[in-house]
Amino acid sequence: MKKGCEGKDISTKKRKDLPVLGNAPPNEGGIRDSRTAKWRAGVLITLNLLMIIHIVQWAMTGSTVSPIEPSESMYTLQDGAVNAGFIFFTAAIIATLIFGRFVCGWACHIVALQDLCGWFLKKIGLTPKPFRSRLLIFVPLIVALYMFVYPTVARFFLKPAAEPIFPQFTNHIITTDFWATFPPAYVAIPFLFICGFMTVYFLGQKGFCTYACPYGGFFAVADKVAPGKIRVTDACNQCGHCTAVCTSNVLVHAEVKEYGMVVDQGCMKCMDCVSVCPNDALYFGFGKPAVGTKQTIKKNYSLTLAEDIGAAVVFAAAFFAVWDAYQLVPMLMALGVASVSTFLAVKTWKTLRSKDAAFYKYKLRSAGRIQNAGWAFLAFSVAWIGLNFHSGFVRYYEAGGNAAYERVLIPDELALAEADPKRWITPEMQTEIDRGIDRYERAFDFALFTNVHALPKYAWLEYLSGDSTRAVELLERAAKNQSGQQRALSLYYRGAILNRIDRPKEALTDLETAAAEAPDLVLAHEEKGEAFWRLGRKLEAVGAWRDALKLNPAMPLANNFLSGAAENMDQQETARLYKTVADKYTPNDPYFHWVLAKRLENLGMKQLADAHFEKSSNLAPTK
């Protein structure tokens, strides 16, 4: 149901029988079908097909144009990576400054999903009703400023003096890892369902655009100054057909009467209003922009000001509870979830407090009694909001664990030099380790999903606490849920710890897998050589260390291992050659020499180990 300028309901459920507004003469033919609706549907379907083709082409060839997605602009502003998404977003903003929000209405895959949902709901007799908030309307712009302006502002105020305000720009138009910045499919599908369908069902035809889309935040500002607008001639008789078919929830007939054009920034130039006008009084044209126009049309909001403030608090709480939960939920999905959560919280509140409440054609409460539909709605609302709360609980403890992990400053090389790293743990570090373990335990005890990013951090804290067995178990669990480079790193650390606690056979299995999945992971080859050596397979150990040097000839540890191995096998000339190279690349640092000495000692290369212990002592005689 949409409101006319005189407060009358304009139902789009039975479009052909819609009465006209005010004193305008009736149009016997009712509202005619939009001639542009099918064209726009065709364009949006084609857009989605092109997206599918883009993904298929990348899957088949291994490289393609980087994602044509506005969010990719974040990487341009943060890292200087100029990509197709940045070019598209820049062009879209420039186009909007001239023509208004055509890009939103005709070239957005989320709008296509919202329109599909709106069409489907109307087919089953449900007309989405817009949820109107005076405060949440600012969310898209706030998020847009955070995403696209904050990185530059932060760099200006926080950057070291030697760094430029803007990063050095590099060409990333072509990519081999198309999906690197997107969530996995098991997150992307719910994301599209929530943002493309649920927001329409609960918040109205363009619910996501109105309260969640950060790109729309910029497009709305650009539309304000655009000379391109839906305008009106004297032939308008205020029939209201334009408002009835508008899927952007704009009071078209009222705005063109009052201002001579549509000034609402939500107008996406779908052109349906122009197409259905019985007198052809509406048209798209250029002229005075909307900026500076005094708003005289009083807007009807779904909430009182106090309720709106409460809704804003709910929105913020839901958003921060869900955003990056399990390090999986992307920002746009969290915004969609928060929008739905806010509506459900408000509707639940009103249902419990009012004598009568309805949702679509369903009565939730009548004469003070909650109806069956009301109980079903409340059950869904409690479950949804409960999941929000649960995500916030887990996220809070994960964040605490992550913060503690970041405060434990001990180099991997020192910690992994021997089985028990306690000699390097200060009382302050121990406090953070204990706190981090406690936070991670709470998070993982209640988690519904495995956070594959937090598990290796949890494992590392367990290792630093002295519980190597627990660390190995957690890394195994992490690797089972990971893929690619991330999985290879978990396997590498697991193999390294297994080597330290003298379980080289198990270590070798993990390290061989890590080296196979990430061939450029030099450390995996070094550790693989150590596992071979511990198992008495000396020639294979030498081969693994040589593989490491093929990837990086300047590795001091691999060169020292090969020198010690040659010496052990009575190949003195070879040992001297490797030692010369090793000395060239070994940092003149007491801790590094101690680490080298300890690693060599672990493999029984005592003579070379003693030499590095002596160098360490000479560089830091008080240690």
N, C-alpha and C positions, 0 to 999 in steps of 0.2 A: 504494500500500500504506500502510495506517495501522496504528499500533501500539496494541494493547489494553493494559489495566492490567497484565496478566501477561506482556507482551512478545510476545504472539502476533500474527501478521500478520492483518489483517482486509482481505480483498480485496473491492473493490467492483466488480470486473470482472464477476463472475457473481452478481449481487445475490440472485437467487431461491434459490441454493443455499448461502447463507452459513451456516456453522455458528455456534452460539451460543457465548458465552464461559463460561469457568469451569465451575461445576457446575449452571448454569441448565438447566432442561429444554428440549429442542429445540422450536423453533416450526416445525411441519410446513409451514406456508405460506410460510416464508422471510420476507424483508423485504417488507412491503407497500409499494405505491407511495405517495409523499407526496401527500396531498390538497391541500397548500398550494403545491406546486411549480408547478402549472399556474396558480394564481392569481397567484403572484409573477411568473412568466414573463409573464403577461398585463399585469401592472402595469408591468413594466420595458419591455415592447414599447410600451405606451401612452406611457410616458415618452419614449422615443426618437421616437415619432411626433409628440408635442407639441413636441419640440425642432425637428424638421424644419418643422412648421407655423409655429413661431416665426420661423425664418429666412426662410421663404417669405413670411410676412406682412410682415416688414421689407423684403424685396426688392421687394414689390409696392407698399407704401405709403410707404416711405422713412423711417419712424420706427416704433419699437416699444418695449416694455419692455426695459430693459437686460439683458444676459445674466444668467441665474439660475445663476450659477457661483460657488462659494465664493471662488475666487481674486480675484474682483472686490472682495472686502473689503479687499485690499491698498490699493486706490486710495482707499477710505474712510478708512483709518488714516493714509495718507501725505498725501493731498491734501484730505480732508474731503468727497469725492464720495460721498454716500449713494446707493447703487444697489440694484437688486433682488438682486444677489448677496450683498450685505452683510446685507440683511433675511433672505434665505433661510438664510444660514449662522448668523446669530444664532438664528433660530427652530429650526434643526436642532440646535444645541448645547443649547438649553433643553429640547427634546423628548428628547434623549439623556440629559440629567440626570435625567429622570423614567422614561422607558421603556427606556433602553438604546439600542443601535445599530440601531434599526429603520430609520433613514434610510439607512444604508449598504446594508442588505440589500434594501430595497424602493424606493429612490429615487435610485440612482446609475447613470449610464449606463456608467461603466467596469466596475462590478460586472456589469452586463448583458452586456458584451462578454466578461468573464472567464467568466461562467457559460455563455455560448454556446460559448466555446472548450472548456471542460471537457466540455460535452455532446457536442461534435463529436469530441473525442479519445476519449471512451468509446465512441462509435459505431464508431470504427475500431479498437477494441480496446486503447487506451492509457489508462491511469489516471494522471493527474498525481500525482506524489509530492511532498509538501511538503518544501521545503528549510528546515531549522531552524537559525537562528543566534541565539546568545545576545547578540550585540552589535548586529547590523544592525537588530534589532527596535526600537532607539531612534532610528533615522533619521527616521521620520515625525514624531516629537515635536520633534526638533532642528530639522527644516526648518520645522515649523509655528511654532515660537518665532521663527525667523528671519523668516518671512513676516509674521506677525501681531503679534508682541510687540516685536521689535527696532526697528521704525520709531518707536514711541512712546518706548521706552527711550532710543534715540539722540537723539531730539528733546529729551528731558528733560536729558541731559548735554551735548549739543553745541549746542543752540539758543542764538541770541543772547538776551540778557536781556529784550528787548522782545517776543519772540515767545511765544505761548502754547504749553503742552505739547501740547494737542490742536488740530488745525487747525480752521478755521472750516468748519462743515458746510454743504454745498450740495446741492440736489436734483438727482439724476441718474437718477431712476427711468425716465424716458423718454429714449431716445437715437436719433439719426439715423445713427450710425456703429456699428452693432451689432458689426462684426467688428474694430473698432480694436484691441482688446486680445488678439485671437486670432492664431495663426500662419496663414500662407497655406495653402491647401488642400494644396499639395504637401508641406507639413510636417505638417499636421493628420492626414492619412491615415496616414503612417508612425507618427506619434505614437499614434494609436488602435490600430494593429496591434501595436506594441511593448508598449504598456501594457495592452492588452486581451487579447492573444493570446500573445505570446512569453513574457511573464512567467508565464503559466499553464503553458505547455509546459515551461519550465525550472524554475520555482520552486514550482509547485503551484497549486491552484485559486484561492487568493486571494493570489498572489504579489505583485501590485502593492499591494494593500491592506496587506499585512504589512510590506513593506520600502520602500515609496516614497510612499504617499499621505499628504501633510501634514495633510489634513483629518482623516484617520483618527487622526493623532497626538492631536488634541484630543478626538475622539469616544471614543478608548480611555480617556482620563483621565476624561471625563464618565461613561462606562459604569461605571467603578469605583464611583462614588458613587450610581448610579441604583438606586432600590428595585425597579425592574422587572427580573425575571430569569426564566430558565428554571428551574423548580423541580421537585421530585420528591415522589411519595407513596410509601407503603409497598408499593405494588403492583409496584415495580421489581424485576426478577429478574436485572439485569445481563446482559441478552442481547447488548448491544453494537450493536443495530440503529441506535441514535441516532448513535453515533460513525461507523458505516459510511457513513451518508448525509450527514454534516456536511460541507459544502463550505468551512467556515471552519477546517478542520483542528483542531477542538477535541475533546479526549477527553471527550465528554459523559458517557458511562456512569461513568467514573472520578470525574469532578468531582461529579456529583450524589450518588454514593455517599459521597464524602469530605466534601463541604461542604453537601449538601442543595440545591445550586443550581449553575448554571454560572457560574464566576467568571472564566473566560478573557476578557480584553478583546477578543479577536478575534471573539467571538460576535456575529453580525450579525442575530440574531433572525429567521433565515429561516423558522423554525418547522417545518422538515422533520423534525427530531428528535422534536418533539411529535407530528407527524402519523403517523410510522411506528411509534411505540411500540406493541407488540402488546398491552400491558396498560393503555394509556392512563394510564401512570404519570407522564408529564411534562406540564407545563402552564406557561403564562406567568402569573406572579403577582407581587404586591408584597409586600415584606418587608424583611428585613435586607439592606443593600447589601454588595457584595464588599469594600469598603475595610476594611482591618484584618484581613482573613482571612489566617491563616498558611498559606502555601503548603507543603503536605506531599507533593504528588505530584511525583515526580522526572521532569523532562522529558528526553527523549532528543534530543540535538542531532546534526546532520549532521556537525559539525566538532569537533575538539579545541579547547581554549582557544587554543593557539598558532595553529592553522589559522584560528580565528575572528578573531584579531588581524590575521593576514595578509589575510584576506578583507575586513576593514574598511579596511585600507590600499588594497587594490585598488579597493574601492567608491569611496573618496574620490578616488583618482587618476582613475578612469574618469568620475566625475561632473564633476569640474572640467575634465577634458579636453573633455567634450562640451557642457556647459552653455553656452549662448549661442554655440556654434561658428557662425561665419559670421553671427553676430547673428541666428540663425534658430531654434536649438534651445531651446524653452522649458524651464523648470526641471523640470516634471513628466516630460517626455519624457527629459530627462537622467537623472532618478532611475530611470526604467524601464530605460534603456540600462545604467546602472551596475549595476543589480540583475542583469541578464542577464550582463553582463561578469564580474561576481563569480562567478556560478555556473560559467560556462565556464572561468574561470581555475582555480577549485578543482577542477573535474572533470578538467580537463587535467592538473593536477598529480598528482592521484590516479591517473589512467590511466597516466601515465608512470612512477609509482613503485610501483604495486601489481602483483601477479601476475595478479589478476583484477579486472575492472571492467565494469560494465554501466550502460546507460541505457535505461529502460523495458525492453522485451523484447530489446533488442539487446546483444550481447556486444561490448564495446569492446576488451577484452583478456582472453585466456584462457591459463592456464598460462605466463604471462610473454610471450606473443606478441600483438602488436596485430592485431586482426582487421580485416576490410574496413570494418565499421561503425565501428571505432575510428579508422581512417585518415580516413574521411569526417567523423567528429566533430571530430578534431583539425584537419583542413583548415578546417572552418567556424569553429572556435574561433580559430585563428590569423588568419583573415581578419577576423573580428569585432573581436578585440582589436587587430589591426593598424590597423583603421579608427579605433578609439578613440585609439591612439597618434598616428595621422596628424592627427586632429582636434585633439589636444592640442598638437602641433607647430605647426599653423597658428594655433591660438588664442593660443599663447604669443607668436608674432611679431606677430599682429594687436594683441594687448594692448600690446606694446612700442611699436608705431606709434601707437596711440591715446594712450598716455601721453605720448609725445613731442609729439604734436599739441596736447594740452591744455597743455603747458608753453610753447608758443610764443604769447606774449601780444602780439598786434598787432591793432588794430582793422581790420575789413574796409575801412573807409573810407580809412584811410591806405594800406593795401596796394594798393587798387584805384585810387588816385589817378593812377597813371601805370603805364606798361608794366613797369618794373623797380622793385620795392619795396626794393631792397637798401639804400637810405639809412636804412631803419628797422630793419634787421636787425643786432642786436648779435652779438658773437662767441659769447655764450652761446646766443642763439637759433639761430645758424647750426649750432652743435653739435647742438642738439635737432632741427633740420630734417634734418640729415644722418643722424642716428640714426633718425629716424622713417621717412625714405625707405628706408633699408637694411632696417628691420624689415618695412615694407609690401612691399618687393620680394620678400623671402624668403617671406612669407605668400602672396602672390599667385602666385608661381612654382610653389608646390606645392599650392595650393588646388584642391579638386574642384568648388567652387561659387563664384560671384561674391558677395562681401560688398558689397552695395549701400550699406551704411552706411559702410563704411571707405573705399570708392573715392573719394568726394568729399574726404575728409580727406587721403588720399594725393595727390590732385590739387592740393589747396591747398598742401601742403608743396612739391610740385614747382614750383608757381607762385612761392612765396616764395624758392625756390632760384634762380630766374631762368629756369627751363625752361618758358616759357609754352606752347610747342607740346605738350610732354608732358602738361601740365595739361589742355589742351583735349581731347586724345585720351582721357585717363582720365575726364573728365566726360562725354564722348560715350558711352563704354562704360557708365558708371553710369546715364545717362538711359535707355539701351536696356533696362536691367534693372529700372527703377523704374516707379512709377506715382503718380498723384495729386500731393499737395503735395511729396513727396520728389523726384519727377521734375522738377517745376516749379523747385525750388530749384537742382538740378544744371544745368538749362538756363539759368537766370538767371546763375549764376556763369560758365558757359561763354560766354554772350553778353557778359557784362561783360569777361571777359579778351580775347575776340575784338575787342571795341571798342578795348581798350587797345593791341592790337598791329595796329590799323588793318586789320581784316578785317570791316567793318561789314555787308557783305551776308550773310555767314554768321551774324554776330551777330543780325541782324534775324530770321532764320528761327527761331533758338532762342528769342529773346525773345518773339516773337509766340506761339509754342507755349506758353511758360511763362505768359504772361498769359492765354491761353485756358484752360489747365488749372487755373490758380489766379488767378481774376479779382481777388482781393483782394491780390495780391502787388504792392504799390505800386512797389517797386524795379524790377520788370520793366518797368513802364510808363516809368519814368524812363530806364532804359537803352535801351528801344526808341526813345524820342525822340532819344537821342544817336545811335543807329544811323541813323535817318532823316536827322538833320542832317548827319552825315558823308557820306551818300549824296547830299546836295543836295536832299533832299525836305523843305524847311523847313516847309511848311504841315502836313505829316503829323507832323513832329516836334513842332510846337506842339500839335497834337491829342493826341498821346501824353502830353505833359506836363500838359495840361489834364485828361486822364483820370486821371492820378496825383493831381491836386489834388481831383478829385471823391471819391476814396477817402480822402484825408487832406489837407485844406486847409492844414495846418501844416507841409508839407514844404518846408524852406528851399532844398533843391537844385532842386526843380522850379520854385519861385517865382523863383529866381535865373536858371535857364535861360530861363524865359519873359521875364524882364526883359531878359536879354542878347539873346534872339531879337528882341524888339520893337525894341530899340535897333539891331540889325543891319539890320532892315527899315524903319528910319527911322520908327518909331511911338513917338515920345518920350514922349507922355503915358501910353501903355500901359506903357512901360518903367518910368516913375516909379511907377505904381500897383503893379506887381508888385514893384518894389524895396522899396517901403514895407512890403508884406506880408512880403517875404523878411527884411528887417531885424528885423521883429517876432519872427520865429521862429528866427532864426539864433543859436545859442549864442555867447556872448562868450568864445570859446575860441580860442587861437592856432592849434591844430592843425586845428580845424574850418574856420577861415577859410582856412588854407593849402590844405586839401582842396578847398574851394569854388573857390579861385583856380585851382588846377591843373586841375580839371575844366572850368572855363570857358575856360581857356587852351587846352586840348585841342580845344575846339570853335571856336577863333578869336574868342571874345568877349573881346578883349584889354582893353578899357577897364574893364569890370566886374571882370575877373580882377586887374588891377593894383590896383584899389581894395581887394580882399580880401587881396592880398599885403601891402599897406601896413598893413592892420588887424592882420594876423598878426604882422608885424614890430613894430608898436607894442605889442602885447600881450606879445610875447616878444622883446625887442630883441636878446637874445644869440643867438637862432637864426639 
